Each structure stands twice: as C-alpha cells, then as structure tokens.
Amino acid sequence: MRYSGLKVLAEGLRGNRGWTQAWREPEPRKEYDIVLIGGGGHGLSTAYYLARNHGLRNIAVLEKGWIGGGNVGRNTTIVRSNYFLPGNQEFYGLSLRLWEGLEADLNYNVMFSQRGLLNLFHSDGQRDAFARRGNAMVNAGDDGVLLDREGVRRLVPYLDFDNARFPIHGGLLHARGGTARHDAVAWGYARGADSRGVDIVQNCEVTGIRVENGAVRGVETTRGAIAARKVGIVVAGRSSQVAAMAGLRLPIESHVLQAFVTEGLKPVINHVIAFGMGHFYISQSDKGGLVFGGDLDFHASYAQRGNLPMAEHVMEAGMTLMPMIGRARVLRSWGGIMDMSPDGSPIIDRTPIDGLYLNAGWCYGGFKAVPASGWCFAHLLATDQPHEAAARYRLDRFREGRLIDEEGTGSQHNLH
Ligand SMILES: Cc1cc2nc3c(=O)[nH]c(=O)nc-3n(C[C@H](O)[C@H](O)[C@H](O)COP(=O)(O)OP(=O)(O)OC[C@H]3O[C@@H](n4cnc5c(N)ncnc54)[C@H](O)[C@@H]3O)c2cc1C
C-alpha cells in the first residue's frame, strides 16, 4: 500500500477501515540465503537495501524482541555528517545524502528535520580545532560554518554565554544536521523490506551460530534451527555475546548511555545544540519534549538502564548551559547498550569464518549511520566486496594499528 496525503484523506472519510498491516508476522522458514541477526536500524536497513539494490529476497531478519525495542528506538535522534577523518567522511556523507531522500524512497514519514546542529566551543584551542574540522567538512562536500560568539547569540540567545567555567566563545554550525523520529526509521525500513519479500521475525532469539569446517551453516534460535548460506551479525550492544556464539572475541565493550525527555513545552529550542565541555546535547522533539543526554555511564554493562550519578551530571551540565531548563520537569529516562569500539569507529566487514559478516562498533553515534550502514553492509553481503564508502571499517585494523581515531581519544574510546 502506498501512503499519501490523499490516502489519509480518503481513509479518514471511510472510517480508516482500509489500512493494512505495515509488515507481516511470518513463521521462520527452515532455510534462507541470508539471515541477519538483529532487527534494529542497521539490520532492517541492510535487509531493505539487499532487496532494493541487489534484488535478493530470500532473507530473514531475526529479532529477539520487537522491532524498534533496541537502540534504534532509544537514541536521541541526532543526524549529522561532521567528521574529520577520511574513512568517516565519505561514509557519513553518504549517510546524510541517503537521509535526505529517505522519506521519498521508503514512502514513509520518518520526520527527518534538518534543523541544524550547533557544536559550541569554549576556548581558542577548541575554536581552532572546530575551524579545522569545518574546513575538512566543507572540503568533503558537507557543510560547516564557524560562528563567533555574537553569531551564536543570534541563533540561541537563551544560553548562558558567561557561565564561569565554560563561557561560550562561538560554535560550528552544521546546517544539514538535525533529527529524525527514531521508531519511524525502524518501521519505515521494516515496511520497505517486508514489501520486497524479506521475512521479519520478531520474538526469535538467536542462541547459537552453526559453523562447520570454518564456514557458517546457519543459526539456532528459540524458534528452531534455521539454515543460511550467509549470516550477518547486526546486534549493536550485544555484538560480543553473539559473536562469541561463533567462537569470536571482538574488540568491543558494551556500555550504557542514557537519554532524558521532559514534559512537552512550546517551541523553544530550534536546533540541536552540543555542549562538548559539559558532555551535554539537546534538541526539542516535535511533540515538545526537550530530548537530551550526556556521557556514557563509566562502567561496562548489559543493563538497559543507567545510574543516578550520570543522571545528576547530565542535569548539571544542562543547567550550566541553559539555566532555564531547570524549570522543565523530566518525564522519562532510559538507557541503551552501546557497542563501543576501541577507536570510536564502526566495523563493517567479513569475519575469519566463511559466510559470517559483522556490522558493529557504532558507539553512541549509530543512528545517523543507519542508511549508509545498511547500504554498505548489503553491498558486502551481496558482492563479497567492501563498499568504497566503508572500505576502511575493517575488523583487522585494531591488530594492524590502522585506527580511525576521530576524537583523538586514543585506543580506549570508551574511557574518554
Ligand atoms: C541514549 C542513546 C542516545 C543515542 N543518541 C544517538 C544520536 O543522537 N545519534 C546517533 O547517531 N546515534 C545515537 N545513539 C546510538 C544509536 O542508537 C546506535 O548506535 C544504533 O541504534 C545501533 O544500531 P541498531 O539500531 O541496529 O541497534 P539496536 O536497535 O539495538 O538493534 C540491535 C538488535 O539486535 C537484537 N538482538 C540482540 N541479540 C540478539 C539475538 N541473540 N538474537 C536476535 N536479536 C538480537 C536486539 O534486540 C536489538 O533489537 C544513541 C544511543 C542511545 C542508547
């Protein structure tokens, strides 16, 4: 079924009786060409592009819970392409271009809003680093404008520019950055993949990966064994656990990141604002809630909820940046499990096991990557060749010392 304004109008007049299910609830078959473990943003977009770009249909996405229950539905929805290093630049540039055409492509409203991302700086050194980054972004075909203090004040006058610890000196504005409705992204890709014949199987946990003579043969699940020629691991925070089912030890640590939402307010924050010194970032959802977050909880965990000290830290950072936020009431908070790679960049690669592929290491920035990740992982699965935009996201780079250390935090990204 194609969605359109006319369709909404017609259904409204007919009592909304004509809508059909957005995707089927199929029973898993005994065998598929490709099985994707994990029905998050990356698993679903991979399935969609396998069908759309490569004409492959005999595919299953196996999700242990429900579509959108993982990080894809837990993130703070920031979309950006403001990277400095080759490797990341071409990948996130591709992703942002795909975002810009996504709603038309999926025929689904993912509420993509290019409201602009503003990264604040608070010292001369930080200004120079942002100027350099902005130039690199522009040279890579993305956008970036360096604003001085008055330029920032014109955009966001409500910030505390003279707070004693981190006075605001200016900011880097990435106008094409913004937000999208996170669940809608999962639903849109699920619907698109399903309509092209992909089986999306919810409540189906993978409990084992069958490997014989160095090649993958399929998976064991809570709904029986499923044979497959190729298997893709796309489980974000559970990457290490699932890879261990095939005897692999990954360079990934899982950490919790929290998000917070206030009660609905009238429009007040028009941009996404990132306050790097205080580890705080904020935007306002279309429903009016202020959506914000901060740093990782500082210990490895598989719990999908965060601890109170980090909640306090995030609130303090928010108050430092915009004291008016103290009058808003926090309505909800939650946590998601982040798959932290040592250099902060992802992995899209084959594994040493024939037919077993890995998509992981998204850290706290994998939502914006959903389109390009699916595009490139589908290319790898279908052709056995890395896509040129993801060619540097190799698993062996940690052994070879070819890190893509975007933030310059060294080989312990999770501890920065
Ligand atoms: C609080 C928070 C804020 C964030 N903010 C941003 C942001 O602003 N911008 C941004 O770009 N990124 C952000 N991120 C990161 C982003 O959400 C993730 O990097 C990204 O969603 C991870 O990929 P995914 O969507 O495929 O993961 P998920 O949605 O977690 O998908 C993985 C799926 O695998 C399933 N699974 C696990 N084990 C198994 C198994 N054994 N069998 C079957 N299925 C299994 C899980 O149930 C899950 O549904 C944030 C994350 C959090 C938690």
The ligand as an SDF file (V2000), in Angstrom:
LIG
                    3D

 53 58  0  0  0  0  0  0  0  0999 V2000
   20.5560    7.0660   24.8110 C   0  0  0  0  0  0  0  0  0  0  0  0
   21.1400    6.9210   23.4450 C   0  0  0  0  0  0  0  0  0  0  0  0
   21.3160    8.0460   22.6690 C   0  0  0  0  0  0  0  0  0  0  0  0
   21.8480    7.9360   21.3790 C   0  0  0  0  0  0  0  0  0  0  0  0
   21.9030    9.0430   20.5970 N   0  0  0  0  0  0  0  0  0  0  0  0
   22.2910    8.9380   19.3010 C   0  0  0  0  0  0  0  0  0  0  0  0
   22.1980   10.0590   18.4580 C   0  0  0  0  0  0  0  0  0  0  0  0
   21.7410   11.1280   18.8650 O   0  0  0  0  0  0  0  0  0  0  0  0
   22.6160    9.9330   17.1730 N   0  0  0  0  0  0  0  0  0  0  0  0
   23.1230    8.7670   16.7080 C   0  0  0  0  0  0  0  0  0  0  0  0
   23.5370    8.7260   15.5470 O   0  0  0  0  0  0  0  0  0  0  0  0
   23.1820    7.6590   17.4810 N   0  0  0  0  0  0  0  0  0  0  0  0
   22.7680    7.7120   18.7650 C   0  0  0  0  0  0  0  0  0  0  0  0
   22.7810    6.6080   19.5710 N   0  0  0  0  0  0  0  0  0  0  0  0
   23.3670    5.3560   19.0490 C   0  0  0  0  0  0  0  0  0  0  0  0
   22.4290    4.5660   18.1760 C   0  0  0  0  0  0  0  0  0  0  0  0
   21.1600    4.4790   18.7470 O   0  0  0  0  0  0  0  0  0  0  0  0
   23.0220    3.1530   17.9680 C   0  0  0  0  0  0  0  0  0  0  0  0
   24.3750    3.2460   17.5980 O   0  0  0  0  0  0  0  0  0  0  0  0
   22.2830    2.3610   16.9010 C   0  0  0  0  0  0  0  0  0  0  0  0
   20.8840    2.4580   17.0620 O   0  0  0  0  0  0  0  0  0  0  0  0
   22.7300    0.8990   16.9700 C   0  0  0  0  0  0  0  0  0  0  0  0
   22.2950    0.1440   15.8840 O   0  0  0  0  0  0  0  0  0  0  0  0
   20.8580   -0.6010   15.7990 P   0  0  0  0  0  0  0  0  0  0  0  0
   19.8160    0.4150   15.5750 O   0  0  0  0  0  0  0  0  0  0  0  0
   20.9620   -1.6490   14.7820 O   0  0  0  0  0  0  0  0  0  0  0  0
   20.7680   -1.2050   17.2580 O   0  0  0  0  0  0  0  0  0  0  0  0
   19.5500   -1.9040   18.0070 P   0  0  0  0  0  0  0  0  0  0  0  0
   18.2770   -1.1880   17.7640 O   0  0  0  0  0  0  0  0  0  0  0  0
   19.9820   -2.0940   19.4170 O   0  0  0  0  0  0  0  0  0  0  0  0
   19.4510   -3.2940   17.2420 O   0  0  0  0  0  0  0  0  0  0  0  0
   20.0830   -4.4750   17.6360 C   0  0  0  0  0  0  0  0  0  0  0  0
   19.0070   -5.5240   17.7860 C   0  0  0  0  0  0  0  0  0  0  0  0
   19.5920   -6.7990   17.9450 O   0  0  0  0  0  0  0  0  0  0  0  0
   18.7200   -7.5540   18.7590 C   0  0  0  0  0  0  0  0  0  0  0  0
   19.4380   -8.7240   19.2860 N   0  0  0  0  0  0  0  0  0  0  0  0
   20.4460   -8.7450   20.1840 C   0  0  0  0  0  0  0  0  0  0  0  0
   20.8270  -10.0070   20.4350 N   0  0  0  0  0  0  0  0  0  0  0  0
   20.0460  -10.7940   19.6510 C   0  0  0  0  0  0  0  0  0  0  0  0
   19.9600  -12.1960   19.4630 C   0  0  0  0  0  0  0  0  0  0  0  0
   20.7480  -13.0540   20.1390 N   0  0  0  0  0  0  0  0  0  0  0  0
   19.0400  -12.6710   18.5850 N   0  0  0  0  0  0  0  0  0  0  0  0
   18.2220  -11.8210   17.9040 C   0  0  0  0  0  0  0  0  0  0  0  0
   18.2660  -10.4910   18.0590 N   0  0  0  0  0  0  0  0  0  0  0  0
   19.1590   -9.9850   18.9170 C   0  0  0  0  0  0  0  0  0  0  0  0
   18.3050   -6.5640   19.8310 C   0  0  0  0  0  0  0  0  0  0  0  0
   17.1120   -6.9750   20.4910 O   0  0  0  0  0  0  0  0  0  0  0  0
   18.1450   -5.2780   19.0290 C   0  0  0  0  0  0  0  0  0  0  0  0
   16.8030   -5.0450   18.6500 O   0  0  0  0  0  0  0  0  0  0  0  0
   22.2580    6.6670   20.8770 C   0  0  0  0  0  0  0  0  0  0  0  0
   22.0550    5.5410   21.6530 C   0  0  0  0  0  0  0  0  0  0  0  0
   21.4820    5.6540   22.9240 C   0  0  0  0  0  0  0  0  0  0  0  0
   21.2580    4.4280   23.7460 C   0  0  0  0  0  0  0  0  0  0  0  0
  1  2  1  0
  2  3  1  0
  2 52  2  0
  3  4  2  0
  4  5  1  0
  4 50  1  0
  5  6  2  0
  6  7  1  0
  6 13  1  0
  7  8  2  0
  7  9  1  0
  9 10  1  0
 10 11  2  0
 10 12  1  0
 12 13  2  0
 13 14  1  0
 14 15  1  0
 14 50  1  0
 15 16  1  0
 16 17  1  0
 16 18  1  0
 18 19  1  0
 18 20  1  0
 20 21  1  0
 20 22  1  0
 22 23  1  0
 23 24  1  0
 24 25  2  0
 24 26  1  0
 24 27  1  0
 27 28  1  0
 28 29  2  0
 28 30  1  0
 28 31  1  0
 31 32  1  0
 32 33  1  0
 33 34  1  0
 33 48  1  0
 34 35  1  0
 35 36  1  0
 35 46  1  0
 36 37  1  0
 36 45  1  0
 37 38  2  0
 38 39  1  0
 39 40  1  0
 39 45  2  0
 40 41  1  0
 40 42  2  0
 42 43  1  0
 43 44  2  0
 44 45  1  0
 46 47  1  0
 46 48  1  0
 48 49  1  0
 50 51  2  0
 51 52  1  0
 52 53  1  0
M  END
$$$$
